Amino acid sequence: VTPVFQALSAITMKTVRYTQFNYDFTDGKDVKVIIKMKGLAVGYRSVALQSDLFTTRDEGKNFIDPVFSNLALDDKGNVIFDLEFSVDPSFVNYKQTLLTES
């Protein structure tokens, strides 16, 4: 999942941080990689701008249908959120990553 971390690093704003990361591969005919994260942002505006970056930046092009949900304020006034999206399996293919880096 290294390419996912690299892309997240490139498109994540300084006012947003992720506190939990989970991924899973679905079985079946269409293999998908599902990413589920929890995060913290400095205000609702930061969440909205971060959502835009997922859909407009080239680094986010492999993140399919990012959905921010369960937005709430913590005791310090920061916005906590859940984020879920799928990733094209070829994006996290280890063999392809090595070939691309060569």
LINNORFEN-V551791 format. One record per backbone hydrogen bond with DSSP energy under -0.5 kcal/mol. CO is the residue of the C=O (numbers start at 1). NH is the residue of the N-H. Records with the same first field share a line. If there is no record, write none. Layout:
CO->NH / NH
This chain:
1->4 / 5
2->6
3->7
4->8
5->9
6->10
7->11
8->12
13->16
15->42
17->40
20->38
22->36
24->34
29->31
32->26 / 34
33->35 / 87
34->24
35->85
36->22
37->83
38->19 / 20
39->81
40->17
41->43 / 79
43->47
44->48
45->49
46->50
47->51
48->52
49->53
50->54
51->55
52->55 / 56
53->57
57->60
58->61
60->63
62->64 / 88
63->65
64->86
67->84
69->82
72->80
74->77
78->74 / 80
79->41
80->72
81->39
82->69
83->37
84->67
85->35
86->64
87->33
88->91 / 92
89->92
90->93
92->94
93->97
94->98
95->99
96->100
97->101
98->102
